[in-house]
Amino acid sequence: MNNILLNNQVLIFLLSESILFVLALVAFVVAIQIVLRWDFGAFTQRQFALERRAYLVMTIIGFVVVMKMVLLPYFVFTIDNLAVLVPGAMCGAGVISANGYGLELLFLKLLLLFLLILWLALNRYDLSAKNYPIFRPKTWLYLGIFLLLGLEMWWDVMYFTHIDLRVPVSCCSALFGQLEGANPLPFGLSRPMLLVLFYLLYALAILATWARQSWIVLPVLGLFVAVAYYAVVYFFGTYVYALPTHKCPFCMFQPEYFYVGYAIWGSLFAGTFLGAVAAIERIWLKIEDRSWERWSLGLLSFFVLLCSAYVAVYWGEHGVLLEAV
């Protein structure tokens, strides 16, 4: 047996994911029965029974959404703790790259979390409208999400069962270093240009959101999260570590850096997801949900201020900036 599966964190994670998948499967089966027979205009015993079952399904899915929000950071915590077992790994970067499933699994979890938050927003609107105007679309959305949940469950098992403790992995310095002098930034960007794009896209996201230009918000947020990733790894993160050669998105989850990675990456993705959901609601449903937008702007502003604060504090203490390496 793979010794990884004997790790307490891995056992807890896989058990939790399995329980959630069973609940999601129950909701999936019932949701299919409901959506095929749903007729809100019919005043029949069958329709009333379907509506009661619909509340059960919505409750189950809501619970799954909340637990998925908890399990994503726990997944990061788990792989970070596995670094002591995987040869060559100094943090979660080496562990997540230990086989061909890790990075794809992480991206899938982020996609699923976005879709589940979108479903949550659509469900809130549907319930507030009293006559379930988008019951079928939101149910079909969940049916699609469930297929991804099944893929995620399979990928979870494949990932953890294919971590070979006899084979060394690359550490974060090899994965995110300069690659023998090559520029790791996309499109040959320099660090100054990367930072200009970072703050420019942040400002544009704020302006587009407050101007309610949702068609602009969506691509801007997509570009911002991509640029922010590189900015954190290759600039702001070096100030978290106070070392210009240390470029890694995972080491900042460790206790010596006060687990700040959870705040940095959590605020980035949560702010982006909420802003995108608010934009989709306005484009699709023509509804104004300023609360989602305020949360989005608040989280993204927290993310930008937190990253900038590390640079400002270092400058205040040393009077210079870290040199690019």
N, C-alpha and C positions, 0 to 999 in steps of 0.2 A: 504493500500500500504506500502511496505517496505520503511522506512524513508531513507535508504541508497540511494535509487534511486532518492531522492530529492537533494542529494549532488551535487554541481556544478561540481566538478571534475569527479564524476561518470557519470553524464549526458554527459559531454563533451567527456569522454572516450568512452562510449557506442555509442554515436552518430557518432564519428569518425570511430569506428570499423564497424558500420553498413554501412556507406558510402563506406568504403574500400571494404567491403564484396560485396556490390552491384556492384562496379567496377570489382572486381575479378570474379563475376558471369557472367558479360558481356564478359569478356575476356575468361572465361571458355567455354561459349556457342559458341563463334566465333572460339575458338581454336579447338573445336571438329569438326566443319565444315571444318576447314582448313586442319587438320591432316588427315582426311579421304579422302580428294580429292587432297592432295599435290602431285605434280609431277614437280620437278624443271626442268627436261629435256624437258618438253612440252612447246612449244611456242604458247600458246592459250590465248584467251581473259580471259577464266576462271582462268588460272594459274596466269596471270597478276593481276587479281582482288584479288586472294588469297594472293599474295605477298603484295598488298597494305593493305589488312586486317591484314596480319601478322605484319606489322609495327605498326598498331593500337594496336594490342594485346601486342606487346613488350613494347610499350609506357605505356600502362595501367599497365602492370605488373611491369615495372620499377618504376612507381609512387607508386605502392603498396609497393614495397620493401623499398623505401626511407621512406615512412610514417610509416611502421612497425618498422623501426629503431628508429623513434622518439617516437612511442607509447609504446614501451617496457619500457624505463625509465619513461615515463609518468604514466604507469600502477603502477610501483613501487612507484612513487610520490603520486599517488592517494591512494593506500592502506596505505601508511605511514600517510597520512593526516586523514584517517578514524580512526586512533588509538584513537583520542579524543572522538569518538562516541561509540566505541565498549568497553563495560565494561571489565576491566581486562587487556586490551592491552596497552602496553607502547610504542609500535612501530609497524611497519608492520609485525613483526614476529607473533604477536598474531592475527592480522587481516587475514593474509594469511592462518592461521590455524583455522579460525573460523568455517569452514565446510570442507566437504570432497572433495571440488572442487579446493580449492586454490592452493595447492602445485602442483597438477597435471596440473593445468592451467598454472602455471609459467614454469614448465618443457616443456609443449607443446609450449609455446611462444618462448622459447629458441630453441627448435628443429625447429620450423617454420622459425625462423630468419636464422638459419644455412642453411636450404634448400633453402630459398629465395636468400641468398648470393651465394650459389652454382649455382642456376639458373642464377643469374646475371653474374657470371663468364663464364658459358657455353654460354650464349647469346652473351657476348662480343667476345668470340672466334668464334662463329658461324657467326657473322656479319663480322668479320675481314677476314674470309676465302672466302667471296664473293659468294660461291656456296652453302651455307647453309649445310655443311656436317653433322651436328648433329641436324638439325631442328626437325626431328621426336622425337629423344630421349629427347631433352630439352622440347618439347611440352608435351610429355607424363609425364615428371617429373612435369610440372606445373599442369597437370590434377590431379596428385596424391596430389600435394601440396594443390590444391583447396579443396579436400575432408577434409584435415586437417584444412583448414581455416574455413570450415563449422562447424567442431567439435569445433574449438576454439570459434567461434561466439556463439554457443550453450552453451559452458562452461562459457563464459563471463557472459551471462545472468543468468545461474544457480548459478554461484558463488555469484554475487552481490544480487540476489533475495533471497538467502538462508543465508545471514548474519543476525542472530537473535540478535537484540540489547538488548534483555531481558536476554540473557544467557552469563555469564562471560566466557572469554577465558583465556588461559594460557599466562602469560607474557614470555618475552624472557629468563629470568633467570630460569624459570621452563622448558622451551623447550630445552635450550642449556647448562644447568648447569651440575654439576657432577653426577646427578642422584644418590644421596645418596652414594657417594664415588665410584661409578662404573666408569670405564674408558670409556669416550665417543668416543675415537679414534678407528678406525677400526683395526681389527686383533690384538688388544691389544698393539698397538704402544705406545711408550713413546713420549713425546714432542721432546726430542733430536733426536730420530730416525725419527720422522715426518719431522723435519727440514732438516735432512740429505737427505731424499727422495725428499723433495721439491727442494733443490738446485741441487741435482744430476739429477733429471728429467729435470730441466730447462737447465742445461748444455748439457744433452744428446739431448734435442730438438734442441738446437742451432747447435750442431755438426752434427746431422742427417740431418738437413735442409740444411746446407752448403755443406754437402757431397752428397746431392740429393738422399738420401736413403728414398724414400717416404713410402715404406712398413714399415719402422721403425718409421717414423714421426707420422703416424696416431695413433698407439697404445700408443706411448710416450705422445702425446698431450692429449689423453684420460685419461691416468694415471695422467698426470700433473694437469689437471683441477680438478680431484677428490681430489688429495692430497692437491692442493692449497686451495680448499674449507675448508678442515679441518684446514689447517695451518692458514688461515685468521681468522676463527671463534675461534679457541682455542689457538692461539698464537699471531699473528700479530694484530688482532683486539683488544686484551687487551691493546696494546700499543697505539692504536688509542684512546681508552677510558681512558688510564692511570690508569686502575683498573684491577687487576688480576681476580676478580670474575665476571667481565662483559664480557660475551661471547655471541655475537649476530651478525648475518650478516646484520641486518636491521637498527640498531640504527645509524650506521655510515652514513646513508642517511639523517640524520637530521641536521638542521642548526648549532647546537652547535658543531658539528664536521666538519663544513664547507662543508657538502655534499660530503665528500671524498669517500663515498661508490660508487658513480657513477663512479668516476675515477678508483677505485680499481676493482670493479666487471666488469665495462665496458671494461677496458683494458684487463682483463683476458679472458673474453668470446670473445671479438673481435679478439684478437690475436690468440686464439685457433681456432676460426672459419676460419679465413683467412689462417692460416697454414694448416688446414685440407683441405680446398678447393684447395689450391695450390698442395697439395699432390695427391688429387683425379684427378686433371687435368693432372698431370704428369703420373699417373698410367693408367688412362683411355684414355686420348687423346694424350699422348706422347708429350706434349708441355711444354716448359720452360717458366714459368711466374715468374720471380724473383721479380717483383714488389710486388706481393701478399706476397711472402716470407719475403721480407724486411719489409713490414708493420707488418707482424705477429711477427717477431723477435723484431721489435721496440716496439710494444705494450706490448709484454710479458716481455721485458727488463724493460720497464717503470713500469709495474706492480710489478716486483720483486724489483726494486730499491725503489719504493714508499713504499712498505711494509717494506723493510729493513731500510729505512730512519727513520721510526717511532721508531724502536728499537734503532738505532744509536743515535737519538736525545734524547731519554729518558736516554740512558746510559751516554751521554755527560752531561746532566743536573743533574743526580742523582748519577752517578758513580756505579750503580748497575742495575741488571735486575729485572723485576717483578717476584715474586715468583709464582710458579705454585700452583693453588688452585683447 
